[in-house]
């Protein structure tokens, strides 16, 4: 089993482009290298590419975060991609900026994009790459969570988030080869 679909979560539109909630889009943009095209049947921007010699779909749902499952469900059904072959990249409030974690399954943790994807796939057993953006309380901010995720990272946070995305990009080839344990070890320990 290896990853056949990489989904970056975010919200469409220029007003959301640089917001914390779009961290998933940022990584997929790096992987796609500007080759994403509008795919109406998949409710998003998508492209097929090769990573580590394997054919992989890249997808950025254009349905807004809370309807991400519509796009993921459409593409997985059309190409018969199993949930355990799906990697969803998303922002994570419970991790500090500069941290990225890989896991399979688990709850949505209140993330509306994950809730909708779980509903569309009928299971929680898909891979998640969680990009830490921090939580307003732990960062000493008075912002509400919804306001926090829909704003740009502060100038001291952006380089940390960029570093987490770069570290994550390095393990993607391993995931596309089915080397999940090795990828997790490298991402979580730097080894």
N, C-alpha and C positions, 0 to 999 in steps of 0.2 A: 504494500500500500504506500502510495506517495501522494503529494499534493498535486491536484490537477486544476484547482480553481483558487485564486488568491483574490480576496475581496477587501478593498479598502473602504472603510466607513467614513462618511462625512455628509455635509449638506451642500447641494449644488448652489451655484451663484457666486458672483464676485464678492458680495458682502460677507460671505462665510469663508472664503478661500484661505485666509490666514488665521482662522480661529482654532482654538485648541481642539474642538470637536472634529476637526478635519485631519487629525494626525494620520489616520488610516489612508486618506487620499494622498498625503504627502509621500508615503512610502511607495504606494502603487504608482504614483507619477514617476518616481525614480526608476522603478522596474520597467515601466512602459516606454520611457524615453520619448514622450510626446506622441506615441502611436495610438492612443485611445481614440475610438470613433464612436459616434452615437449609434446605439443598437436599440431601436424602439422595441423589438420583441423581448429584450432583456431589461427594459426600463433603466438603461444606464449607458455609461461609456465603457467600452470593452475592446479587447484585442486578444488574439491568440499569439503566443510567443514561444520561444524555446528557452528553457532554463536548465542548465546542467544536462543538456541533450534531450530533455523531456518536453513534450507539448503541454503548455499550461495556459489557462485562460486567466486574464486579469480583468477585474470588474470594479467599477465605481458606480454604485447605484445613484440614480438621479431622482429618487423618490422622496428625498428628505429622510433623515435618520430613522424615524419611527416606522417607516414603511420599507426598510431595506430588504426584508424578507421577500417582497414581491419580485425584486430583481434577482436575488440569489435563487429563489425557488424556480423561476423561469429558466435560468441558465442550467441549473443542476438537472432539472427534468429533461430539458431538450438534449443535453449531451450525456445523460445517464451518469452523472457524477455523484458518487456516494458521499454522505455527510463526512465520513472520516477522511475524505480526499479534499476537503474544503478548509482553507485557512482564512480566517477573518481577522483583519488588522484594525484595531480601534484604540481610541484614547482611553486611558484608565485613571480615574480619580484617586484610586487607592494606592497608586505607585507614585513616588516623587519624580519630578522631571529628571531625565537622565537615566531612568531605569526602564528596561523592557523585559517582559516575562512571556514565556511560551507555555501553554497548557492545552490539554484536550478536555473538553466537557466542562461541566460545572454550571453554576447558576449564571444568570445575566448580571447579577450584582446591581440591578436597577438600571442597566444600560438599555434604553429603548430599542436601539438597533439590534442588539443581541436577542432581546425578547422576541422581536418580529422574525428574525432569522430562525430562531428555535421553533417558532410556530410554523414557519414555512417548511422547514426540513423535517418536522415531526420528532426531533430529538435534540438533545444538548451535546451529543457526541461528535462535535466538529472541533477543529483546532482554532485557538485564539492566540494572536500575538498582541499583547497588551503594551501600549506605549504610554509610559507614565507622564501625566501632566500635572500631578499634585492635586490637592484638595484645597479649596479656599481657606478652610479652618486651619489645616496644618501649615499653610503658608502665611498664616496671620492676617488673612484678608476678611473683610466683612461682607463680601459678595455672596449672593445666593448662587447655588450650584448652576442653575440654568443660565444665569448671567455670566458666570465664570467660564463655562465651556464655550460660550458664544462670543468670547473676546480673544484677542491676540494674546499669546504668552508675553509676559514682561520681558524686557531686554536681557535680564540675567537668566531667564528660564529657556529662552529660545535655543541658545547653543547647547544646552543640556538635552533638550528634546531632539535636536538635530543629531547629536552624538548617539542617542538611543536608537534613532532611525537608521543611522549608518551601521551600527552594530547589528541591528536586525537584518538589514539588507545583506550582510555578509553570510548569514545562516540560511537564507532562502534557497540557495542551490542544494544544500543538504536536505532540506524539507522536500524538495522536488525529486530527490533520489530516495526518499523514504528513511533517511538517517535521523529520525526524530530524537533519539536519546543523545546522539553526538551534538546535534544542533542545540538542544536544550542545555547541555553541559557548557558548550561554548558561549552561549548567550548569557547564562546565569552566572558563570564563573570567570569568563574571559579566557578560558583555556580551550 
